Amino acid sequence: MAPPTVERMTRYTIDAPTLLRLVTDGIEVHADHQLVAPVAVRSQALQILLDRVRAGEVSDKEARRLHTALTETKIRVLNDRVSRWTAFQVAQEQDWPVAGAAEYVAVTKLQADALVTVDKELAGKAKGLVPLAPFSALAKP
């Protein structure tokens, strides 16, 4: 008799644009997945949302709905010494002028199976440093 299979949770690091797209599109994350991110992810998503309201792309009412949804999205946020230092090292090794992208790479290296981002610039920087997964990997089938 074959041993039973054990389902393993997949951990995905997501960035602020990806979080905002999840809630904007009403995507429900698959129950077998856990989202992780640096602690700043919600603040960064809020800034993107504010910029969209100021540009007239999103109404105040819709912004409120999206803010509630991004706040309620279950994400394990990290702000520990090891992830911060790993981000510092990644930024230094890659000669990146700021550590923002490095934080997502660090969290992925330390706590996730892959990075999911809709940000082409972040995807380009992370390519070859950590595994990348498509946005569609997050959704329920």
C-alpha positions as CSV (number, residue, x, y, z in Angstrom):
1,M,0.0,0.0,0.0
2,A,1.3,3.4,-0.9
3,P,1.9,5.9,1.8
4,P,-0.7,8.7,2.0
5,T,0.3,11.9,0.2
6,V,0.8,14.9,2.3
7,E,-0.4,18.2,0.8
8,R,2.1,21.0,1.4
9,M,1.1,24.6,1.7
10,T,2.8,26.8,-0.9
11,R,4.1,30.1,0.3
12,Y,4.1,33.0,-2.1
13,T,5.7,36.4,-1.5
14,I,3.6,39.2,-3.0
15,D,4.3,42.8,-3.4
16,A,2.0,45.9,-3.1
17,P,0.9,46.0,-6.8
18,T,0.1,42.3,-6.6
19,L,-1.9,42.7,-3.4
20,L,-3.9,45.6,-4.9
21,R,-4.6,43.6,-8.1
22,L,-5.8,40.6,-5.9
23,V,-8.4,42.8,-4.2
24,T,-9.3,44.9,-7.3
25,D,-10.0,41.8,-9.3
26,G,-11.7,40.0,-6.3
27,I,-9.3,37.1,-6.5
28,E,-9.7,34.6,-3.7
29,V,-6.3,33.0,-2.8
30,H,-6.3,29.2,-2.9
31,A,-6.6,27.7,0.5
32,D,-3.4,25.7,0.0
33,H,-1.4,28.9,-0.3
34,Q,0.0,31.3,2.3
35,L,0.9,34.9,1.4
36,V,4.0,36.5,2.9
37,A,5.5,39.9,2.5
38,P,7.6,42.6,4.1
39,V,5.7,44.6,6.7
40,A,5.5,47.6,4.4
41,V,3.3,45.9,1.8
42,R,0.0,47.3,3.0
43,S,1.4,50.9,3.3
44,Q,2.9,50.6,-0.2
45,A,-0.5,49.3,-1.5
46,L,-2.2,52.2,0.2
47,Q,0.1,54.7,-1.5
48,I,-0.6,53.2,-4.9
49,L,-4.3,53.4,-4.1
50,L,-4.0,57.1,-3.0
51,D,-2.1,57.8,-6.3
52,R,-4.9,56.3,-8.3
53,V,-7.5,58.3,-6.5
54,R,-5.6,61.5,-7.1
55,A,-5.2,60.6,-10.7
56,G,-9.0,60.1,-11.0
57,E,-8.6,56.4,-11.8
58,V,-10.5,55.3,-8.6
59,S,-13.3,56.9,-6.7
60,D,-13.2,57.5,-3.0
61,K,-15.9,55.0,-2.5
62,E,-14.0,52.3,-4.4
63,A,-10.8,53.2,-2.6
64,R,-12.6,52.6,0.7
65,R,-13.7,49.2,-0.5
66,L,-10.3,48.2,-1.8
67,H,-8.6,49.5,1.4
68,T,-11.0,47.2,3.5
69,A,-10.2,44.3,1.2
70,L,-6.4,44.7,1.3
71,T,-6.6,45.1,5.1
72,E,-8.6,41.9,5.4
73,T,-6.3,39.9,3.1
74,K,-4.5,37.4,5.1
75,I,-0.7,37.9,4.8
76,R,2.1,36.9,7.1
77,V,4.2,40.1,7.2
78,L,7.8,40.0,8.2
79,N,9.9,42.6,9.9
80,D,12.6,40.6,11.7
81,R,16.3,41.2,11.9
82,V,17.2,38.3,9.6
83,S,14.9,39.4,6.7
84,R,16.1,43.0,7.0
85,W,19.7,42.0,7.0
86,T,19.2,39.6,4.1
87,A,17.5,42.5,2.2
88,F,20.5,44.7,2.9
89,Q,22.9,42.1,1.6
90,V,20.8,41.5,-1.6
91,A,20.7,45.2,-2.3
92,Q,24.4,45.5,-1.7
93,E,25.3,42.4,-3.8
94,Q,23.0,43.6,-6.7
95,D,24.2,47.2,-6.4
96,W,20.5,48.4,-6.1
97,P,20.3,52.0,-4.9
98,V,17.3,51.2,-2.5
99,A,16.4,48.2,-0.6
100,G,12.7,48.1,-1.5
101,A,12.9,45.3,-4.1
102,A,15.5,43.5,-2.0
103,E,13.0,43.2,0.8
104,Y,10.7,41.1,-1.4
105,V,13.7,39.0,-2.6
106,A,14.8,38.5,1.0
107,V,11.4,37.4,2.2
108,T,11.1,35.0,-0.7
109,K,14.6,33.5,0.0
110,L,13.8,33.1,3.6
111,Q,10.1,32.3,3.8
112,A,8.5,31.5,0.5
113,D,8.6,29.1,-2.4
114,A,8.3,31.8,-5.0
115,L,7.7,35.5,-5.7
116,V,4.5,36.6,-7.4
117,T,4.6,40.1,-8.8
118,V,2.7,42.0,-11.4
119,D,5.5,44.6,-11.4
120,K,7.7,44.0,-14.4
121,E,10.6,45.9,-12.9
122,L,10.6,43.8,-9.7
123,A,10.2,40.6,-11.7
124,G,13.2,41.6,-13.8
125,K,15.3,42.3,-10.7
126,A,14.3,39.1,-8.9
127,K,14.8,36.9,-11.9
128,G,17.6,34.5,-11.2
129,L,17.7,35.4,-7.6
130,V,14.5,33.6,-6.5
131,P,11.8,31.5,-8.1
132,L,9.0,33.4,-9.8
133,A,5.4,32.3,-10.2
134,P,2.7,33.8,-12.3
135,F,-0.2,35.8,-10.8
136,S,-2.5,33.0,-11.8
137,A,-0.8,30.6,-9.3
138,L,-2.5,32.5,-6.4
139,A,-6.1,31.9,-7.4
140,K,-8.5,29.1,-6.6
141,P,-8.9,26.7,-9.5
